[in-house]
Amino acid sequence: MYLNDEEERYGNRFRTYANYINNLAEVLDRYDYDLNNYLNKIISTKQYKKITGGRILDERKLCKSMRNAWFTEIQINSYKEYEDFIQISAQWIPVQVYYSLFIAIRSYFNSIGSEINKDHKSTLNAISQEIKKRPDIFPIPWKIILEEDPNKTDITLTNINASYSKISKISPLSYNVLNKDSIGLFLKTTRKREIEKRKDEWKKQNKKKKTPKAVSERIIEKMSPTTIFDFLYRMRISSNYSDVDSFIVFNNNSEEINKFYNSFLKINWYGLAMLEILIIKSYGKKQFIKMAEDFTNKISNVLTKQLIDKRLEYYRKII
C-alpha cells in the first residue's frame, strides 16, 4: 500500500515508540513471568532489608490508591479479549500504564512515610532520587538511569555492568539492536527534551533568545537522573497530547499494535510487582495481603486471578 509523506512520518514515529517499548519489554521477558527470580533480586539485598515499617502517612489513602492501580491494570488487560479493542488501544495504553505505575509509586512513598507533592514532576523526581539512593531494590531494567549531559558524544548509563554502560549509536527505527542501547537512547532523548524544555522556560522568564552556557550547565547539574518512569511519562504526554496522530493515523498494522500492547502489559505487570514488594516491606505482608484480598474478593473475575491473585501467590511464599 502506498503511504504519503505524512503517513510515513507518523508511521516512523510510532515505530520509534514501539521499538523503545518492545525492547524494554524484552529485558523483562528474561524473567519469563517467574516472580521468584525477579523478586528475589530485590528482597535479598541489604537495601531492601533496611526498609522499616510503621511510618505510613495515610493507610486509607494507600488502600484507595492501590485499588485504583489494580483496577487500571484490569482495564488495560481486558482489551486483549477483543481484537478490535487492541487496535484502538495504542493511544490510551501508554496513559493507563503510566498512571497505574504512578499511583503505585505514590503509594510506596506513602508507605515509607515520605510526603511529596502530588504533581508528576515531584513524584518523578522522588522516584529518581530513590533509585539513585537505593539502586539495589530496583532490578534491571528499572535501576538504569542517565545522569550525564545527553548532548555528550559518549553517554554512560548508571547502575548497569560497566562493560555494558556505554551506549552505541543506533537508529530508533532499527529492530535488531541491543536492549541496553535502546534503553540508553530513549533515556538520552527523554533527558534532552526535558533540558530543552527548561531552557525554553528560562528564556521566557528572562526574555532572552539564547540560553548562556553557564545556565545550561546549571540546569543539567540540578536535574534528577532520568529514569524509565520519566520515559513512560513522556509516552503518556506524546500519546495523549503532543503526538496523538502518530498513535491514531498509523493504526492499521495489527501485528505491530499487538506487540506494542502486549509489551506495555509486561511493563505494567513487572512494574507493579516491584513496587508492591517494596510496599509490603514497609506496610507489612499481612496488611498488604488483606488489602489486596479485599479488592480481589469484590472484583472477582478471570483477570484478577491472572494478575493480582497470581502475584499474591508469590508474596505469600517468598516473604
C-alpha positions, 0 to 999 in steps of 0.5 A: 500500500502506498503511504504519503509523506505524512503517513510515513512520518507518523508511521516512523514515529510510532515505530520509534515508540514501539521499538523503545517499548518492545525492547524494554519489554524484552529485558523483562521477558528474561524473567519469563513471568517467574516472580521468584527470580525477579523478586528475589533480586530485590528482597535479598539485598541489604537495601531492601532489608533496611526498609522499616515499617510503621511510618505510613502517612495515610493507610486509607489513602494507600488502600484507595490508591492501590485499588485504583492501580489494580483496577487500571491494570484490569482495564488495560488487560481486558482489551486483549479479549477483543481484537478490535479493542487492541487496535484502538488501544495504542493511544490510551495504553501508554496513559493507563500504564503510566498512571497505574505505575504512578499511583503505585509509586505514590503509594510506596512513598506513602508507605515509607512515610515520605510526603511529596507533592502530588504533581508528576514532576515531584513524584518523578523526581522522588522516584529518581532520587530513590533509585539513585539512593537505593539502586539495589531494590530496583532490578534491571531494567528499572535501576538504569538511569542517565545522569550525564549531559545527553548532548555528550558524544559518549553517554554512560548509563548508571547502575548497569555492568560497566562493560555494558554502560556505554551506549552505541549509536543506533537508529530508533527505527532499527529492530535488531539492536541491543536492549541496553542501547535502546534503553540508553537512547530513549533515556538520552532523548527523554533527558534532552527534551526535558533540558530543552524544555527548561531552557525554553522556560528560562528564556521566557522568564528572562526574555532572552533568545539564547540560553548562556552556557553557564545556565545550561550547565546549571540546569543539567547539574540540578536535574534528577537522573532520568529514569524509565518512569520519566520515559513512560511519562513522556509516552503518556504526554506524546500519546495523549497530547503532543503526538496523538496522530502518530498513535491514531493515523498509523493504526492499521498494522495489527501485528505491530499494535499487538506487540506494542500492547502486549509489551506495555502489559509486561511493563505494567505487570513487572512494574507493579510487582516491584513496587508492591514488594517494596510496599509490603516491606514497609506496610507489612505482608499481612496488611498488604495481603488483606488489602489486596484480598479485599479488592480481589474478593469484590472484583472477582473475575478471570483477570484478577486471578491472572494478575493480582491473585497470581502475584499474591501467590508469590508474596505469600511464599517468598516473604 
